[in-house]
């Protein structure tokens, strides 16, 4: 059975978030990318507490596409250490089949 996978990451602004979303869908590494509204992130980085505006991005893909997606995200991401959190998910059959179709590199 094909495993639906969600990959979470954050971006510093709408422009870069939208560009990455478009690229990942265009390259069939993701079936869908949700860019959430701006939020405030508080975190420790290099010994200091930082507070920054970010956008949460939810990337829907398959387990098979995950290695290529991770590699591509590393090259596109503006952060020195990008958040890459992977969550295996279950979905209704129709939605899962759609994700598989839209991330397939085989031509119709």
Biopython code that builds the backbone (N, CA, C, O; Angstrom):
import numpy as np
from Bio.PDB.StructureBuilder import StructureBuilder

atoms = [
    (1, "UNK", "N", (0.839, -1.190, 0.000)),
    (1, "UNK", "CA", (0.000, 0.000, 0.000)),
    (1, "UNK", "C", (0.878, 1.244, 0.000)),
    (1, "UNK", "O", (1.887, 1.303, 0.703)),
    (2, "UNK", "N", (0.497, 2.215, -0.774)),
    (2, "UNK", "CA", (1.214, 3.473, -0.844)),
    (2, "UNK", "C", (0.982, 4.262, 0.431)),
    (2, "UNK", "O", (-0.149, 4.396, 0.898)),
    (3, "UNK", "N", (2.069, 4.783, 0.987)),
    (3, "UNK", "CA", (1.981, 5.546, 2.221)),
    (3, "UNK", "C", (1.912, 7.030, 1.912)),
    (3, "UNK", "O", (2.815, 7.575, 1.277)),
    (4, "UNK", "N", (0.854, 7.686, 2.351)),
    (4, "UNK", "CA", (0.745, 9.129, 2.240)),
    (4, "UNK", "C", (1.656, 9.735, 3.294)),
    (4, "UNK", "O", (1.669, 9.286, 4.440)),
    (5, "UNK", "N", (2.412, 10.747, 2.913)),
    (5, "UNK", "CA", (3.370, 11.375, 3.816)),
    (5, "UNK", "C", (3.164, 12.884, 3.803)),
    (5, "UNK", "O", (2.960, 13.487, 2.750)),
    (6, "UNK", "N", (3.221, 13.478, 4.978)),
    (6, "UNK", "CA", (3.182, 14.928, 5.124)),
    (6, "UNK", "C", (4.566, 15.387, 5.554)),
    (6, "UNK", "O", (5.160, 14.805, 6.461)),
    (7, "UNK", "N", (5.072, 16.407, 4.921)),
    (7, "UNK", "CA", (6.344, 16.991, 5.323)),
    (7, "UNK", "C", (6.060, 18.424, 5.747)),
    (7, "UNK", "O", (5.462, 19.198, 4.998)),
    (8, "UNK", "N", (6.493, 18.769, 6.948)),
    (8, "UNK", "CA", (6.296, 20.116, 7.478)),
    (8, "UNK", "C", (7.605, 20.877, 7.419)),
    (8, "UNK", "O", (8.670, 20.333, 7.711)),
    (9, "UNK", "N", (7.513, 22.135, 7.039)),
    (9, "UNK", "CA", (8.660, 23.025, 7.086)),
    (9, "UNK", "C", (8.150, 24.437, 7.319)),
    (9, "UNK", "O", (6.944, 24.682, 7.279)),
    (10, "UNK", "N", (9.057, 25.353, 7.561)),
    (10, "UNK", "CA", (8.692, 26.756, 7.739)),
    (10, "UNK", "C", (9.499, 27.599, 6.766)),
    (10, "UNK", "O", (10.595, 27.224, 6.348)),
    (11, "UNK", "N", (8.929, 28.750, 6.417)),
    (11, "UNK", "CA", (9.589, 29.697, 5.519)),
    (11, "UNK", "C", (9.480, 31.092, 6.128)),
    (11, "UNK", "O", (8.563, 31.362, 6.903)),
    (12, "UNK", "N", (10.419, 31.984, 5.778)),
    (12, "UNK", "CA", (10.418, 33.310, 6.386)),
    (12, "UNK", "C", (9.406, 34.289, 5.793)),
    (12, "UNK", "O", (9.086, 35.290, 6.436)),
    (13, "UNK", "N", (8.892, 34.034, 4.589)),
    (13, "UNK", "CA", (7.988, 35.014, 3.980)),
    (13, "UNK", "C", (7.133, 34.362, 2.899)),
    (13, "UNK", "O", (7.404, 33.248, 2.452)),
    (14, "UNK", "N", (6.090, 35.089, 2.490)),
    (14, "UNK", "CA", (5.147, 34.567, 1.502)),
    (14, "UNK", "C", (5.806, 34.299, 0.154)),
    (14, "UNK", "O", (5.541, 33.271, -0.468)),
    (15, "UNK", "N", (6.644, 35.192, -0.295)),
    (15, "UNK", "CA", (7.254, 35.065, -1.616)),
    (15, "UNK", "C", (8.032, 33.752, -1.750)),
    (15, "UNK", "O", (7.849, 33.013, -2.717)),
    (16, "UNK", "N", (8.890, 33.473, -0.786)),
    (16, "UNK", "CA", (9.677, 32.233, -0.854)),
    (16, "UNK", "C", (8.805, 31.004, -0.609)),
    (16, "UNK", "O", (9.023, 29.957, -1.219)),
    (17, "UNK", "N", (7.826, 31.125, 0.275)),
    (17, "UNK", "CA", (6.922, 29.996, 0.524)),
    (17, "UNK", "C", (6.147, 29.643, -0.748)),
    (17, "UNK", "O", (6.037, 28.470, -1.105)),
    (18, "UNK", "N", (5.616, 30.647, -1.421)),
    (18, "UNK", "CA", (4.859, 30.408, -2.650)),
    (18, "UNK", "C", (5.749, 29.850, -3.756)),
    (18, "UNK", "O", (5.319, 28.985, -4.518)),
    (19, "UNK", "N", (6.977, 30.334, -3.851)),
    (19, "UNK", "CA", (7.901, 29.853, -4.886)),
    (19, "UNK", "C", (8.249, 28.383, -4.663)),
    (19, "UNK", "O", (8.265, 27.597, -5.610)),
    (20, "UNK", "N", (8.524, 28.018, -3.430)),
    (20, "UNK", "CA", (8.843, 26.618, -3.139)),
    (20, "UNK", "C", (7.614, 25.737, -3.371)),
    (20, "UNK", "O", (7.732, 24.648, -3.933)),
    (21, "UNK", "N", (6.449, 26.195, -2.948)),
    (21, "UNK", "CA", (5.219, 25.420, -3.161)),
    (21, "UNK", "C", (5.023, 25.148, -4.651)),
    (21, "UNK", "O", (4.763, 24.014, -5.051)),
    (22, "UNK", "N", (5.144, 26.171, -5.450)),
    (22, "UNK", "CA", (4.953, 26.026, -6.904)),
    (22, "UNK", "C", (5.982, 25.062, -7.503)),
    (22, "UNK", "O", (5.628, 24.209, -8.317)),
    (23, "UNK", "N", (7.235, 25.192, -7.109)),
    (23, "UNK", "CA", (8.302, 24.339, -7.631)),
    (23, "UNK", "C", (8.056, 22.875, -7.290)),
    (23, "UNK", "O", (8.187, 22.010, -8.155)),
    (24, "UNK", "N", (7.702, 22.587, -6.044)),
    (24, "UNK", "CA", (7.504, 21.204, -5.617)),
    (24, "UNK", "C", (6.329, 20.539, -6.330)),
    (24, "UNK", "O", (6.396, 19.360, -6.676)),
    (25, "UNK", "N", (5.260, 21.290, -6.548)),
    (25, "UNK", "CA", (4.116, 20.743, -7.276)),
    (25, "UNK", "C", (4.458, 20.614, -8.758)),
    (25, "UNK", "O", (4.141, 19.604, -9.387)),
    (26, "UNK", "N", (5.097, 21.626, -9.307)),
    (26, "UNK", "CA", (5.486, 21.611, -10.717)),
    (26, "UNK", "C", (6.403, 20.431, -11.041)),
    (26, "UNK", "O", (6.279, 19.821, -12.103)),
    (27, "UNK", "N", (7.314, 20.112, -10.136)),
    (27, "UNK", "CA", (8.256, 19.003, -10.333)),
    (27, "UNK", "C", (7.689, 17.651, -9.892)),
    (27, "UNK", "O", (8.401, 16.646, -9.902)),
    (28, "UNK", "N", (6.422, 17.623, -9.508)),
    (28, "UNK", "CA", (5.713, 16.408, -9.083)),
    (28, "UNK", "C", (6.307, 15.758, -7.838)),
    (28, "UNK", "O", (6.146, 14.557, -7.623)),
    (29, "UNK", "N", (6.987, 16.545, -7.029)),
    (29, "UNK", "CA", (7.481, 16.040, -5.752)),
    (29, "UNK", "C", (6.397, 16.121, -4.687)),
    (29, "UNK", "O", (6.483, 15.456, -3.654)),
    (30, "UNK", "N", (5.383, 16.932, -4.936)),
    (30, "UNK", "CA", (4.244, 17.087, -4.031)),
    (30, "UNK", "C", (2.971, 17.186, -4.852)),
    (30, "UNK", "O", (2.967, 17.748, -5.947)),
    (31, "UNK", "N", (1.894, 16.636, -4.316)),
    (31, "UNK", "CA", (0.589, 16.781, -4.963)),
    (31, "UNK", "C", (-0.050, 18.107, -4.572)),
    (31, "UNK", "O", (-0.788, 18.710, -5.351)),
    (32, "UNK", "N", (0.244, 18.549, -3.358)),
    (32, "UNK", "CA", (-0.358, 19.767, -2.824)),
    (32, "UNK", "C", (0.567, 20.331, -1.755)),
    (32, "UNK", "O", (1.194, 19.583, -1.005)),
    (33, "UNK", "N", (0.645, 21.653, -1.693)),
    (33, "UNK", "CA", (1.418, 22.328, -0.644)),
    (33, "UNK", "C", (0.526, 23.417, -0.055)),
    (33, "UNK", "O", (0.066, 24.306, -0.772)),
    (34, "UNK", "N", (0.287, 23.344, 1.249)),
    (34, "UNK", "CA", (-0.473, 24.379, 1.951)),
    (34, "UNK", "C", (0.495, 25.353, 2.586)),
    (34, "UNK", "O", (1.415, 24.949, 3.298)),
    (35, "UNK", "N", (0.293, 26.635, 2.331)),
    (35, "UNK", "CA", (1.082, 27.691, 2.968)),
    (35, "UNK", "C", (0.147, 28.390, 3.950)),
    (35, "UNK", "O", (-0.809, 29.055, 3.551)),
    (36, "UNK", "N", (0.432, 28.232, 5.218)),
    (36, "UNK", "CA", (-0.419, 28.810, 6.252)),
    (36, "UNK", "C", (-0.103, 30.288, 6.471)),
    (36, "UNK", "O", (0.934, 30.793, 6.042)),
    (37, "UNK", "N", (-1.008, 30.950, 7.136)),
    (37, "UNK", "CA", (-0.867, 32.378, 7.439)),
    (37, "UNK", "C", (0.361, 32.627, 8.311)),
    (37, "UNK", "O", (0.844, 31.716, 8.984)),
    (38, "UNK", "N", (0.856, 33.841, 8.298)),
    (38, "UNK", "CA", (2.015, 34.153, 9.147)),
    (38, "UNK", "C", (1.751, 33.810, 10.610)),
    (38, "UNK", "O", (0.642, 33.969, 11.120)),
    (39, "UNK", "N", (2.789, 33.341, 11.257)),
    (39, "UNK", "CA", (2.742, 33.000, 12.680)),
    (39, "UNK", "C", (4.030, 33.488, 13.321)),
    (39, "UNK", "O", (4.973, 33.852, 12.619)),
    (40, "UNK", "N", (4.076, 33.498, 14.607)),
    (40, "UNK", "CA", (5.288, 33.893, 15.321)),
    (40, "UNK", "C", (5.944, 32.637, 15.882)),
    (40, "UNK", "O", (5.311, 31.852, 16.588)),
    (41, "UNK", "N", (7.218, 32.461, 15.558)),
    (41, "UNK", "CA", (7.987, 31.327, 16.069)),
    (41, "UNK", "C", (9.013, 31.827, 17.082)),
    (41, "UNK", "O", (9.734, 32.791, 16.827)),
    (42, "UNK", "N", (9.067, 31.165, 18.223)),
    (42, "UNK", "CA", (10.058, 31.461, 19.256)),
    (42, "UNK", "C", (10.926, 30.223, 19.407)),
    (42, "UNK", "O", (10.418, 29.127, 19.645)),
    (43, "UNK", "N", (12.231, 30.397, 19.270)),
    (43, "UNK", "CA", (13.145, 29.248, 19.284)),
    (43, "UNK", "C", (14.532, 29.679, 19.741)),
    (43, "UNK", "O", (14.874, 30.862, 19.719)),
    (44, "UNK", "N", (15.316, 28.700, 20.151)),
    (44, "UNK", "CA", (16.693, 28.959, 20.536)),
    (44, "UNK", "C", (17.572, 28.638, 19.333)),
    (44, "UNK", "O", (17.463, 27.556, 18.756)),
    (45, "UNK", "N", (18.444, 29.574, 18.951)),
    (45, "UNK", "CA", (19.341, 29.376, 17.812)),
    (45, "UNK", "C", (20.706, 29.956, 18.158)),
    (45, "UNK", "O", (20.844, 31.150, 18.426)),
    (46, "UNK", "N", (21.704, 29.089, 18.147)),
    (46, "UNK", "CA", (23.086, 29.486, 18.414)),
    (46, "UNK", "C", (23.222, 30.248, 19.728)),
    (46, "UNK", "O", (23.916, 31.261, 19.816)),
    (47, "UNK", "N", (22.528, 29.724, 20.758)),
    (47, "UNK", "CA", (22.654, 30.265, 22.098)),
    (47, "UNK", "C", (21.760, 31.435, 22.440)),
    (47, "UNK", "O", (21.775, 31.906, 23.578)),
    (48, "UNK", "N", (20.969, 31.924, 21.474)),
    (48, "UNK", "CA", (20.091, 33.069, 21.732)),
    (48, "UNK", "C", (18.644, 32.686, 21.441)),
    (48, "UNK", "O", (18.372, 31.855, 20.574)),
    (49, "UNK", "N", (17.728, 33.298, 22.172)),
    (49, "UNK", "CA", (16.310, 33.089, 21.900)),
    (49, "UNK", "C", (15.896, 34.079, 20.817)),
    (49, "UNK", "O", (16.096, 35.287, 20.940)),
    (50, "UNK", "N", (15.314, 33.530, 19.752)),
    (50, "UNK", "CA", (14.882, 34.319, 18.599)),
    (50, "UNK", "C", (13.361, 34.312, 18.515)),
    (50, "UNK", "O", (12.719, 33.345, 18.924)),
    (51, "UNK", "N", (12.791, 35.375, 17.991)),
    (51, "UNK", "CA", (11.361, 35.460, 17.706)),
    (51, "UNK", "C", (11.223, 36.023, 16.300)),
    (51, "UNK", "O", (11.653, 37.143, 16.023)),
    (52, "UNK", "N", (10.622, 35.239, 15.417)),
    (52, "UNK", "CA", (10.519, 35.630, 14.009)),
    (52, "UNK", "C", (9.140, 35.284, 13.458)),
    (52, "UNK", "O", (8.478, 34.367, 13.945)),
    (53, "UNK", "N", (8.718, 36.021, 12.446)),
    (53, "UNK", "CA", (7.517, 35.669, 11.694)),
    (53, "UNK", "C", (7.890, 34.589, 10.684)),
    (53, "UNK", "O", (8.915, 34.683, 10.009)),
    (54, "UNK", "N", (7.052, 33.568, 10.589)),
    (54, "UNK", "CA", (7.278, 32.483, 9.636)),
    (54, "UNK", "C", (5.936, 32.022, 9.091)),
    (54, "UNK", "O", (4.884, 32.414, 9.594)),
    (55, "UNK", "N", (5.979, 31.195, 8.068)),
    (55, "UNK", "CA", (4.811, 30.522, 7.531)),
    (55, "UNK", "C", (5.044, 29.024, 7.650)),
    (55, "UNK", "O", (6.110, 28.528, 7.284)),
    (56, "UNK", "N", (4.061, 28.307, 8.155)),
    (56, "UNK", "CA", (4.125, 26.850, 8.200)),
    (56, "UNK", "C", (3.693, 26.330, 6.841)),
    (56, "UNK", "O", (2.704, 26.794, 6.273)),
    (57, "UNK", "N", (4.439, 25.365, 6.324)),
    (57, "UNK", "CA", (4.118, 24.761, 5.039)),
    (57, "UNK", "C", (3.880, 23.271, 5.261)),
    (57, "UNK", "O", (4.673, 22.594, 5.915)),
    (58, "UNK", "N", (2.778, 22.772, 4.709)),
    (58, "UNK", "CA", (2.441, 21.361, 4.781)),
    (58, "UNK", "C", (2.501, 20.812, 3.358)),
    (58, "UNK", "O", (1.761, 21.253, 2.478)),
    (59, "UNK", "N", (3.384, 19.853, 3.146)),
    (59, "UNK", "CA", (3.623, 19.283, 1.820)),
    (59, "UNK", "C", (3.062, 17.864, 1.805)),
    (59, "UNK", "O", (3.436, 17.037, 2.637)),
    (60, "UNK", "N", (2.160, 17.578, 0.854)),
    (60, "UNK", "CA", (1.558, 16.247, 0.743)),
    (60, "UNK", "C", (2.228, 15.489, -0.389)),
    (60, "UNK", "O", (2.272, 15.952, -1.529)),
    (61, "UNK", "N", (2.749, 14.315, -0.054)),
    (61, "UNK", "CA", (3.484, 13.506, -1.014)),
    (61, "UNK", "C", (3.328, 12.035, -0.658)),
    (61, "UNK", "O", (2.490, 11.676, 0.169)),
    (62, "UNK", "N", (4.132, 11.190, -1.278)),
    (62, "UNK", "CA", (4.136, 9.760, -0.961)),
    (62, "UNK", "C", (5.481, 9.399, -0.356)),
    (62, "UNK", "O", (6.464, 10.123, -0.513)),
    (63, "UNK", "N", (5.511, 8.279, 0.331)),
    (63, "UNK", "CA", (6.758, 7.792, 0.923)),
    (63, "UNK", "C", (7.812, 7.587, -0.174)),
    (63, "UNK", "O", (8.996, 7.825, 0.063)),
    (64, "UNK", "N", (7.403, 7.155, -1.352)),
    (64, "UNK", "CA", (8.341, 6.923, -2.457)),
    (64, "UNK", "C", (9.016, 8.213, -2.924)),
    (64, "UNK", "O", (10.172, 8.182, -3.346)),
    (65, "UNK", "N", (8.326, 9.326, -2.856)),
    (65, "UNK", "CA", (8.881, 10.602, -3.311)),
    (65, "UNK", "C", (9.706, 11.310, -2.232)),
    (65, "UNK", "O", (10.379, 12.301, -2.514)),
    (66, "UNK", "N", (9.655, 10.811, -1.021)),
    (66, "UNK", "CA", (10.285, 11.496, 0.102)),
    (66, "UNK", "C", (11.786, 11.760, -0.069)),
    (66, "UNK", "O", (12.217, 12.880, 0.208)),
    (67, "UNK", "N", (12.603, 10.804, -0.503)),
    (67, "UNK", "CA", (14.034, 11.101, -0.661)),
    (67, "UNK", "C", (14.307, 12.242, -1.648)),
    (67, "UNK", "O", (15.126, 13.119, -1.374)),
    (68, "UNK", "N", (13.630, 12.227, -2.780)),
    (68, "UNK", "CA", (13.823, 13.291, -3.775)),
    (68, "UNK", "C", (13.297, 14.627, -3.254)),
    (68, "UNK", "O", (13.907, 15.672, -3.481)),
    (69, "UNK", "N", (12.166, 14.587, -2.557)),
    (69, "UNK", "CA", (11.600, 15.807, -1.986)),
    (69, "UNK", "C", (12.538, 16.420, -0.951)),
    (69, "UNK", "O", (12.773, 17.628, -0.967)),
    (70, "UNK", "N", (13.069, 15.606, -0.063)),
    (70, "UNK", "CA", (14.012, 16.108, 0.954)),
    (70, "UNK", "C", (15.239, 16.755, 0.296)),
    (70, "UNK", "O", (15.660, 17.844, 0.684)),
    (71, "UNK", "N", (15.796, 16.077, -0.690)),
    (71, "UNK", "CA", (16.983, 16.603, -1.368)),
    (71, "UNK", "C", (16.674, 17.926, -2.051)),
    (71, "UNK", "O", (17.463, 18.867, -1.966)),
    (72, "UNK", "N", (15.545, 18.007, -2.722)),
    (72, "UNK", "CA", (15.179, 19.244, -3.426)),
    (72, "UNK", "C", (14.901, 20.371, -2.437)),
    (72, "UNK", "O", (15.310, 21.511, -2.658)),
    (73, "UNK", "N", (14.217, 20.057, -1.363)),
    (73, "UNK", "CA", (13.920, 21.065, -0.352)),
    (73, "UNK", "C", (15.201, 21.623, 0.257)),
    (73, "UNK", "O", (15.284, 22.822, 0.526)),
    (74, "UNK", "N", (16.194, 20.778, 0.476)),
    (74, "UNK", "CA", (17.478, 21.246, 1.010)),
    (74, "UNK", "C", (18.134, 22.259, 0.070)),
    (74, "UNK", "O", (18.746, 23.223, 0.530)),
    (75, "UNK", "N", (18.010, 22.050, -1.240)),
    (75, "UNK", "CA", (18.631, 22.986, -2.195)),
    (75, "UNK", "C", (17.848, 24.283, -2.323)),
    (75, "UNK", "O", (18.434, 25.329, -2.600)),
    (76, "UNK", "N", (16.537, 24.234, -2.128)),
    (76, "UNK", "CA", (15.690, 25.420, -2.305)),
    (76, "UNK", "C", (15.549, 26.260, -1.039)),
    (76, "UNK", "O", (15.309, 27.465, -1.122)),
    (77, "UNK", "N", (15.694, 25.647, 0.114)),
    (77, "UNK", "CA", (15.354, 26.299, 1.383)),
    (77, "UNK", "C", (16.357, 27.385, 1.748)),
    (77, "UNK", "O", (17.563, 27.171, 1.630)),
    (78, "UNK", "N", (15.880, 28.551, 2.192)),
    (78, "UNK", "CA", (16.792, 29.645, 2.544)),
    (78, "UNK", "C", (17.450, 29.511, 3.919)),
    (78, "UNK", "O", (18.422, 30.210, 4.203)),
    (79, "UNK", "N", (16.939, 28.627, 4.773)),
    (79, "UNK", "CA", (17.491, 28.509, 6.120)),
    (79, "UNK", "C", (18.744, 27.644, 6.140)),
    (79, "UNK", "O", (18.877, 26.699, 5.363)),
    (80, "UNK", "N", (19.649, 27.980, 7.031)),
    (80, "UNK", "CA", (20.852, 27.177, 7.249)),
    (80, "UNK", "C", (20.482, 25.764, 7.713)),
    (80, "UNK", "O", (21.100, 24.785, 7.294)),
    (81, "UNK", "N", (19.484, 25.670, 8.570)),
    (81, "UNK", "CA", (19.005, 24.392, 9.088)),
    (81, "UNK", "C", (17.481, 24.368, 8.954)),
    (81, "UNK", "O", (16.769, 24.739, 9.887)),
    (82, "UNK", "N", (16.984, 23.936, 7.804)),
    (82, "UNK", "CA", (15.528, 23.950, 7.615)),
    (82, "UNK", "C", (14.819, 22.894, 8.447)),
    (82, "UNK", "O", (15.332, 21.797, 8.664)),
    (83, "UNK", "N", (13.643, 23.249, 8.899)),
    (83, "UNK", "CA", (12.773, 22.281, 9.568)),
    (83, "UNK", "C", (12.285, 21.297, 8.512)),
    (83, "UNK", "O", (11.700, 21.694, 7.504)),
    (84, "UNK", "N", (12.526, 20.022, 8.748)),
    (84, "UNK", "CA", (11.968, 18.975, 7.900)),
    (84, "UNK", "C", (11.438, 17.901, 8.838)),
    (84, "UNK", "O", (12.191, 17.081, 9.362)),
    (85, "UNK", "N", (10.121, 17.923, 9.036)),
    (85, "UNK", "CA", (9.444, 16.985, 9.916)),
    (85, "UNK", "C", (8.522, 16.148, 9.050)),
    (85, "UNK", "O", (7.687, 16.686, 8.323)),
    (86, "UNK", "N", (8.670, 14.836, 9.124)),
    (86, "UNK", "CA", (7.899, 13.920, 8.284)),
    (86, "UNK", "C", (6.883, 13.177, 9.144)),
    (86, "UNK", "O", (7.214, 12.641, 10.202)),
    (87, "UNK", "N", (5.641, 13.157, 8.670)),
    (87, "UNK", "CA", (4.558, 12.467, 9.361)),
    (87, "UNK", "C", (3.900, 11.515, 8.374)),
    (87, "UNK", "O", (3.394, 11.944, 7.338)),
    (88, "UNK", "N", (3.905, 10.230, 8.690)),
    (88, "UNK", "CA", (3.172, 9.274, 7.873)),
    (88, "UNK", "C", (1.694, 9.426, 8.197)),
    (88, "UNK", "O", (1.314, 9.602, 9.354)),
    (89, "UNK", "N", (0.867, 9.354, 7.160)),
    (89, "UNK", "CA", (-0.556, 9.624, 7.342)),
    (89, "UNK", "C", (-1.404, 8.592, 6.621)),
    (89, "UNK", "O", (-0.947, 7.907, 5.706)),
    (90, "UNK", "N", (-2.630, 8.502, 7.053)),
    (90, "UNK", "CA", (-3.618, 7.685, 6.385)),
    (90, "UNK", "C", (-4.614, 8.647, 5.745)),
    (90, "UNK", "O", (-4.851, 9.740, 6.259)),
    (91, "UNK", "N", (-5.186, 8.237, 4.635)),
    (91, "UNK", "CA", (-6.159, 9.097, 3.951)),
    (91, "UNK", "C", (-7.202, 8.224, 3.278)),
    (91, "UNK", "O", (-6.986, 7.035, 3.044)),
    (92, "UNK", "N", (-8.324, 8.830, 2.976)),
    (92, "UNK", "CA", (-9.330, 8.111, 2.206)),
    (92, "UNK", "C", (-8.712, 7.677, 0.884)),
    (92, "UNK", "O", (-7.816, 8.331, 0.351)),
    (93, "UNK", "N", (-9.200, 6.584, 0.382)),
    (93, "UNK", "CA", (-8.643, 5.985, -0.829)),
    (93, "UNK", "C", (-8.589, 6.959, -2.007)),
    (93, "UNK", "O", (-7.571, 7.037, -2.695)),
    (94, "UNK", "N", (-9.650, 7.687, -2.241)),
    (94, "UNK", "CA", (-9.688, 8.623, -3.362)),
    (94, "UNK", "C", (-8.617, 9.696, -3.253)),
    (94, "UNK", "O", (-7.948, 10.006, -4.238)),
    (95, "UNK", "N", (-8.449, 10.263, -2.069)),
    (95, "UNK", "CA", (-7.436, 11.304, -1.875)),
    (95, "UNK", "C", (-6.034, 10.719, -2.014)),
    (95, "UNK", "O", (-5.168, 11.308, -2.661)),
    (96, "UNK", "N", (-5.820, 9.566, -1.406)),
    (96, "UNK", "CA", (-4.521, 8.902, -1.510)),
    (96, "UNK", "C", (-4.179, 8.610, -2.971)),
    (96, "UNK", "O", (-3.049, 8.839, -3.402)),
    (97, "UNK", "N", (-5.144, 8.108, -3.726)),
    (97, "UNK", "CA", (-4.911, 7.807, -5.141)),
    (97, "UNK", "C", (-4.577, 9.074, -5.920)),
    (97, "UNK", "O", (-3.737, 9.047, -6.820)),
    (98, "UNK", "N", (-5.223, 10.174, -5.582)),
    (98, "UNK", "CA", (-4.934, 11.453, -6.238)),
    (98, "UNK", "C", (-3.501, 11.899, -5.951)),
    (98, "UNK", "O", (-2.802, 12.349, -6.859)),
    (99, "UNK", "N", (-3.059, 11.781, -4.704)),
    (99, "UNK", "CA", (-1.683, 12.145, -4.343)),
    (99, "UNK", "C", (-0.697, 11.283, -5.134)),
    (99, "UNK", "O", (0.286, 11.796, -5.669)),
    (100, "UNK", "N", (-0.955, 10.003, -5.207)),
    (100, "UNK", "CA", (-0.078, 9.097, -5.958)),
    (100, "UNK", "C", (-0.022, 9.523, -7.428)),
    (100, "UNK", "O", (1.059, 9.609, -8.010)),
    (101, "UNK", "N", (-1.174, 9.785, -8.016)),
    (101, "UNK", "CA", (-1.221, 10.179, -9.434)),
    (101, "UNK", "C", (-0.447, 11.473, -9.677)),
    (101, "UNK", "O", (0.322, 11.575, -10.633)),
    (102, "UNK", "N", (-0.653, 12.451, -8.813)),
    (102, "UNK", "CA", (-0.048, 13.773, -9.031)),
    (102, "UNK", "C", (1.445, 13.807, -8.723)),
    (102, "UNK", "O", (2.134, 14.746, -9.120)),
    (103, "UNK", "N", (1.946, 12.809, -8.029)),
    (103, "UNK", "CA", (3.396, 12.756, -7.752)),
    (103, "UNK", "C", (4.100, 11.713, -8.616)),
    (103, "UNK", "O", (5.302, 11.485, -8.473)),
    (104, "UNK", "N", (3.352, 11.093, -9.498)),
    (104, "UNK", "CA", (3.931, 10.094, -10.381)),
    (104, "UNK", "C", (4.752, 10.765, -11.489)),
    (104, "UNK", "O", (4.330, 11.771, -12.059)),
    (105, "UNK", "N", (5.894, 10.216, -11.778)),
    (105, "UNK", "CA", (6.724, 10.759, -12.860)),
    (105, "UNK", "C", (6.458, 10.045, -14.171)),
    (105, "UNK", "O", (7.025, 10.406, -15.202)),
    (106, "UNK", "N", (5.601, 9.034, -14.141)),
    (106, "UNK", "CA", (5.237, 8.333, -15.366)),
    (106, "UNK", "C", (4.253, 9.183, -16.156)),
    (106, "UNK", "O", (3.377, 9.832, -15.584)),
    (107, "UNK", "N", (4.406, 9.173, -17.471)),
    (107, "UNK", "CA", (3.481, 9.933, -18.317)),
    (107, "UNK", "C", (2.207, 9.146, -18.527)),
    (107, "UNK", "O", (2.214, 7.915, -18.546)),
    (108, "UNK", "N", (1.123, 9.866, -18.683)),
    (108, "UNK", "CA", (-0.202, 9.203, -18.877)),
    (108, "UNK", "C", (-0.317, 8.592, -20.248)),
    (108, "UNK", "O", (-1.347, 8.004, -20.577)),
]
sb = StructureBuilder()
sb.init_structure("model")
sb.init_model(0)
sb.init_chain("A")
sb.init_seg("    ")
for serial, (resi, resn, name, xyz) in enumerate(atoms, 1):
    if name == "N":
        sb.init_residue(resn, " ", resi, " ")
    sb.init_atom(name, np.array(xyz, "f"), 0.0, 1.0, " ", f" {name:<3s}", serial, name[0])
structure = sb.get_structure()
